[in-house]
């Protein structure tokens, strides 16, 4: 999705997108592309951040982060469909440090008002 469209989608759901990773003019939303704890969006009282562990198998090698994979094979992004995710990070919604919910895809992006964030 374009970075502009990603921003609009978040705004329509009551969130302010921070600094999404952009690769080849595509706004990346998959949590595994972000460092643990990275805040991707904020509401009035809450935030959405990456949390968890990543394990990827690519070309018969295991990687514990997307950045490790990309460092070893900078063309790997173009072969994303061949990445096998064994363990994936999630997006966590918290308010005042308290866990409220988690989700993995843009289709699951909740409205900030649902959690009074």
C-alpha positions in Angstrom: 0.0 0.0 0.0 1.3 3.5 -0.7 2.5 5.4 2.4 -0.2 8.0 1.8 -3.0 5.4 1.6 -1.6 3.8 4.8 -1.7 7.2 6.6 -5.3 7.8 5.5 -6.4 4.3 6.6 -5.0 5.0 10.1 -6.6 8.4 10.2 -10.0 7.0 9.3 -9.6 4.7 12.2 -8.6 7.4 14.6 -4.9 6.8 14.8 -1.9 9.0 13.8 0.6 7.0 11.8 4.2 7.7 13.0 7.1 6.7 10.7 6.2 3.6 8.7 8.9 1.7 6.9 8.8 2.4 3.2 10.4 -0.1 0.8 10.3 0.4 -2.9 7.6 3.0 -2.5 5.4 0.6 -0.5 4.4 1.4 3.1 5.2 -1.7 5.1 2.8 -2.7 7.8 3.9 -6.3 8.8 5.1 -6.0 12.4 8.1 -8.3 11.6 9.7 -5.5 9.6 9.9 -3.3 12.8 12.0 -3.5 15.9 10.3 -4.8 19.0 8.6 -1.9 20.8 8.4 0.3 17.7 5.4 2.6 17.9 3.7 2.7 14.5 0.7 4.7 15.5 -0.7 6.8 18.4 -4.2 7.8 19.5 -5.2 10.4 22.1 -4.5 8.0 24.9 -3.1 4.9 23.4 -0.5 3.5 21.0 0.1 0.6 18.6 3.5 -1.0 18.7 5.3 -4.1 17.4 5.8 -6.9 19.9 7.0 -10.5 19.8 9.6 -12.6 18.1 10.3 -13.3 14.4 11.6 -16.5 12.8 11.8 -16.7 9.1 13.1 -19.5 6.8 14.4 -18.4 3.5 16.6 -20.4 1.2 16.9 -23.1 3.9 18.3 -20.7 6.5 16.7 -19.4 9.6 16.6 -15.7 10.5 15.5 -14.0 13.7 14.7 -10.7 12.1 13.8 -9.2 8.8 16.9 -6.9 9.1 19.2 -9.9 9.5 17.7 -11.5 6.4 18.0 -8.3 4.4 21.6 -7.8 5.5 22.5 -11.2 4.2 20.5 -11.1 1.0 19.6 -7.6 0.0 17.5 -8.9 -3.0 15.3 -11.0 -0.6 12.6 -8.4 -0.4 11.8 -9.1 -4.1 11.3 -12.8 -3.1 9.0 -12.1 -0.2 6.5 -14.8 -1.3 9.2 -17.3 -0.6 9.7 -16.3 3.0 8.3 -18.8 5.4 7.3 -17.2 8.7 7.6 -19.7 11.6 7.0 -17.1 14.3 5.5 -13.6 13.8 5.3 -10.4 15.7 2.0 -8.8 16.3 0.8 -5.2 16.7 -0.2 -4.5 20.3 -2.6 -1.8 21.4 -1.9 -0.3 24.8 -3.3 2.5 26.9 -1.2 4.0 29.7 1.1 0.9 29.5 -1.8 -1.5 29.8 -2.2 -4.2 27.1 -5.7 -3.9 25.5 -5.5 -6.0 22.4 -3.3 -7.3 19.5 -3.7 -7.9 15.8 -1.6 -8.9 12.8 -3.1 -7.4 9.6 -4.5 -4.2 8.3 -7.8 -5.9 7.9 -7.9 -6.2 11.7 -6.9 -2.6 12.4 -9.5 -1.4 15.0 -10.9 2.0 15.5 -9.1 3.9 18.3 -12.5 4.7 19.8 -13.2 1.0 20.3 -10.5 1.1 23.1 -11.0 4.8 24.0 -7.6 5.5 22.8 
